[in-house]
Amino acid sequence: MSGTIRTKGGRGRLGSVLSGLAVAVGCVLFLGGFGWGAVLYQPYTVPTDSMTPTLDVGSKILAQRIDGDEVRRGDVVVFSDPLWGASPMVKRVVAVGGDTVACCDRDGRLTVNGKPVDEPYLRPGIGGRTVASGQDFSATVPAGNLFLLGDDRNTSLDSRTHLEEAGRGSVPRSAVVGRVDAVVWPAKGLLEPAEGFAGLPGGISRPGPFTALRTAITAGVALILLGAAYGPVARLLTRRRPDGPRPGVRERVEA
């Protein structure tokens, strides 16, 4: 009498191979995501309340390393200018070189080249009315420069404070070291695009690769955990299985 012996060794070896592959792929995604993120982004801590409610005091933010020439209206940028202080600062770009920026129209809105801009991210003032600035101003931005305001227009020291200086309160594009893409703590995620500037020439910037990097890192962690869990789970199931052949399965041996 001849026959075969059914064993679980093949399936066990396949499971081990697949679990090892999952861990390997997970490590590549996890480490690759972190490594690429470190190349593209620079972390910062927000020191003041001038950008509330968009950025709270103490928020941990990620700024994508970009060239100042890539900055568009509506971007929240990190910059450093000696006339503004020695430390990096965070403000929102509301006008670029050649623009005439003014405030306020009869509805309390900022205007750029005569076009009113809706800014839903602003903190409401007294009585709940949102006003783009507590002080009226008008300035034409020199070529190659940026006009910057905080989102809390009641407390922010920004381009309005420097209107009497050279450059009419603006800073050179070369002063920009990064564009804020996301808030990682508290976990607010991506910043909302400033759609109010979308109708102006050049449009607005789109989010960087933060979401793709976060997805890669999360998937990497999941694969590592699943692959690492295979061995202990398989051993636990084997110990719980009763001895002898399972019901309905006949073991055939060669005599």
C-alpha positions as MATLAB code, in Angstrom:
seq = 'MSGTIRTKGGRGRLGSVLSGLAVAVGCVLFLGGFGWGAVLYQPYTVPTDSMTPTLDVGSKILAQRIDGDEVRRGDVVVFSDPLWGASPMVKRVVAVGGDTVACCDRDGRLTVNGKPVDEPYLRPGIGGRTVASGQDFSATVPAGNLFLLGDDRNTSLDSRTHLEEAGRGSVPRSAVVGRVDAVVWPAKGLLEPAEGFAGLPGGISRPGPFTALRTAITAGVALILLGAAYGPVARLLTRRRPDGPRPGVRERVEA';
ca = [
       0.000    0.000    0.000;
       1.459    3.363   -0.982;
       0.466    6.910   -0.220;
       1.645   10.289    1.015;
       2.022   11.982    4.350;
       0.332   15.367    4.745;
       2.471   17.824    6.650;
       2.232   21.480    7.598;
       5.939   22.143    7.064;
       5.442   23.710    3.636;
       2.849   26.121    4.858;
       4.993   27.012    7.860;
       7.996   27.801    5.674;
       5.834   29.924    3.356;
       4.419   31.847    6.308;
       7.936   32.509    7.623;
       9.063   33.758    4.223;
       6.050   36.047    3.857;
       6.424   37.422    7.380;
      10.096   38.164    6.748;
       9.213   39.875    3.486;
       6.560   41.982    5.244;
       9.098   43.109    7.851;
      11.667   43.926    5.165;
       9.217   45.959    3.081;
       7.926   47.649    6.222;
      11.448   48.700    7.212;
      12.055   50.147    3.754;
       8.815   52.175    3.890;
       9.326   53.294    7.481;
      12.994   54.278    7.231;
      12.618   55.584    3.695;
       9.670   57.773    4.699;
      11.526   59.217    7.668;
      14.721   59.697    5.691;
      13.020   61.405    2.760;
      10.979   63.519    5.161;
      14.175   64.694    6.879;
      15.512   65.808    3.501;
      12.350   67.665    2.475;
      11.180   69.126    5.794;
      12.543   71.145    8.683;
      10.696   71.066   12.044;
       9.984   74.283   13.958;
       8.178   75.308   17.126;
       5.828   78.307   16.943;
       6.959   80.753   19.669;
       4.114   83.330   19.680;
       0.360   83.667   19.162;
       0.652   85.870   16.058;
      -0.533   83.046   13.767;
      -3.498   81.865   15.851;
      -5.883   80.225   15.249;
      -3.993   78.602   12.348;
      -0.905   77.899   14.455;
      -1.159   77.814   18.241;
       1.659   78.810   20.560;
       4.010   75.860   20.988;
       2.747   74.038   17.876;
       5.223   71.702   16.193;
       5.198   72.398   12.476;
       6.914   70.987    9.404;
       8.192   73.478    6.845;
       9.072   72.198    3.405;
      12.495   73.390    2.317;
      11.852   75.508   -0.769;
      13.447   78.318   -2.686;
      11.953   81.755   -2.064;
      11.069   82.029   -5.760;
       8.494   79.227   -5.262;
       6.466   81.192   -2.700;
       2.953   82.276   -3.681;
       0.285   84.419   -2.081;
      -1.426   82.709    0.831;
       1.590   80.590    1.798;
       2.572   80.408    5.468;
       6.347   80.712    5.454;
       9.286   80.560    7.813;
      11.772   83.350    7.155;
      14.659   85.162    8.767;
      15.376   88.844    8.223;
      17.818   90.918   10.327;
      15.457   93.898   10.343;
      12.719   91.766   11.932;
      14.923   90.037   14.514;
      17.545   87.331   14.747;
      15.185   84.363   15.135;
      13.155   82.640   12.389;
       9.582   83.942   12.167;
       6.331   82.515   10.779;
       3.872   84.680    8.825;
       1.479   84.468    5.878;
       2.355   85.923    2.473;
      -0.462   88.244    1.351;
       1.265   90.035   -1.530;
       4.282   89.564   -3.800;
       6.519   91.901   -5.791;
       4.544   94.354   -7.917;
       1.322   93.986   -5.902;
      -0.445   96.860   -4.212;
      -1.862   95.581   -0.940;
      -4.306   97.694    1.070;
      -6.769   97.474    3.915;
      -9.525   97.683    4.448;
     -12.479   97.759    2.045;
     -15.977   98.566    3.307;
     -16.438   94.937    4.341;
     -13.223   94.930    6.365;
     -11.328   92.805    3.839;
      -7.760   92.968    2.562;
      -7.391   93.938   -1.100;
      -4.602   92.942   -3.473;
      -4.441   94.983   -6.677;
      -7.960   96.151   -5.869;
      -9.362   92.627   -5.528;
     -10.867   91.800   -2.107;
      -9.537   88.618   -0.484;
     -11.608   86.353    1.753;
      -9.552   85.111    4.716;
     -11.599   82.569    6.727;
      -8.564   81.666    8.855;
      -8.519   85.052   10.629;
      -9.391   85.337   14.298;
     -12.669   87.272   14.750;
     -12.367   90.613   16.510;
     -14.539   92.327   19.087;
     -18.205   91.604   18.505;
     -17.410   88.638   16.313;
     -16.703   90.767   13.216;
     -13.675   89.705   11.216;
     -11.510   92.603   10.057;
      -8.354   92.047    8.027;
      -6.479   94.752    9.950;
      -7.113   97.072   12.852;
      -5.171   99.780   11.042;
      -5.614  101.070    7.497;
      -2.611  100.835    5.232;
      -1.548  100.694    1.611;
       1.774   99.592    0.159;
       3.267   98.613   -3.171;
       5.604   95.648   -2.783;
       9.031   96.005   -4.457;
      10.017   93.416   -7.052;
      11.480   90.279   -5.503;
       9.898   90.941   -2.112;
       7.002   89.582   -0.035;
       4.445   91.342    2.177;
       3.743   89.285    5.313;
       0.966   89.361    7.901;
       0.093   87.201   10.905;
      -3.312   85.501   11.079;
      -4.067   87.180   14.415;
      -4.075   90.721   13.077;
      -4.727   92.131   16.560;
      -1.427   90.966   18.054;
       0.905   90.233   15.145;
       3.971   92.405   14.550;
       4.385   92.066   10.791;
       4.830   94.089    7.600;
       2.438   96.732    8.943;
       4.931   97.464   11.725;
       7.744   98.057    9.217;
       5.889  100.181    6.651;
       8.165  103.179    7.191;
      11.318  101.161    6.537;
      12.984  100.462    3.219;
      10.950   97.957    1.239;
       7.627   99.243    2.619;
       7.479   96.503    5.247;
       8.301   93.660    2.873;
      11.149   91.128    3.030;
      13.223   89.640    0.198;
      12.159   86.267   -1.174;
      15.665   85.054   -0.313;
      14.791   85.423    3.400;
      12.376   82.476    3.156;
      13.738   79.150    4.412;
      10.579   77.028    4.269;
       6.846   76.834    3.563;
       4.724   75.425    6.380;
       2.957   72.308    5.143;
       1.575   70.618    8.262;
       1.074   70.843   12.013;
       2.234   67.635   13.673;
       1.509   68.652   17.275;
      -1.254   69.084   18.101;
      -2.062   66.752   15.219;
      -3.914   69.119   12.875;
      -2.324   67.678    9.755;
      -2.106   69.643    6.511;
      -2.778   73.364    6.479;
      -5.843   74.373    4.513;
      -4.968   76.114    1.214;
      -5.659   79.855    1.166;
      -8.341   79.732   -1.522;
      -9.024   83.462   -1.231;
      -5.857   84.136   -3.250;
      -6.603   81.515   -5.931;
      -8.077   84.026   -8.370;
      -4.951   86.182   -8.453;
      -2.185   85.681  -11.069;
       0.000   82.693  -10.233;
      -2.695   80.976   -8.158;
      -1.874   79.301   -4.863;
       0.514   76.586   -3.737;
      -0.631   73.016   -3.311;
       0.365   70.827   -0.341;
       3.757   69.131   -0.391;
       4.388   65.391   -0.035;
       3.518   65.238    3.671;
       0.489   62.974    3.140;
       2.445   60.519    0.973;
       5.267   60.349    3.529;
       2.835   59.840    6.407;
       1.119   57.040    4.475;
       4.445   55.324    3.768;
       5.534   55.509    7.410;
       2.158   54.253    8.682;
       2.133   51.373    6.190;
       5.698   50.506    7.174;
       4.806   50.310   10.854;
       1.780   48.120   10.082;
       3.817   45.684    7.961;
       6.562   45.434   10.585;
       4.044   44.673   13.334;
       2.173   42.121   11.215;
       5.354   40.371   10.120;
       6.776   40.289   13.640;
       3.503   38.949   15.042;
       3.352   35.959   12.675;
       5.827   33.749   14.589;
       4.288   34.118   18.076;
       0.747   33.746   16.722;
       1.651   30.624   14.708;
       3.319   29.008   17.730;
       0.327   29.835   19.918;
      -2.085   28.256   17.435;
       0.122   25.157   17.135;
       0.186   24.646   20.909;
      -3.594   24.933   21.121;
      -4.207   22.379   18.326;
      -5.021   18.868   19.709;
      -2.603   15.963   19.034;
      -3.352   13.412   16.351;
      -4.920   13.773   12.939;
      -7.755   16.247   12.565;
     -11.291   14.906   12.122;
     -12.067   14.047    8.524;
      -8.407   13.751    7.508;
      -7.017   10.237    7.069;
      -3.315    9.748    7.312;
      -1.982    7.329    4.718;
       1.400    5.751    5.033;
       3.431    3.463    2.843;
       3.543   -0.149    4.060;
];
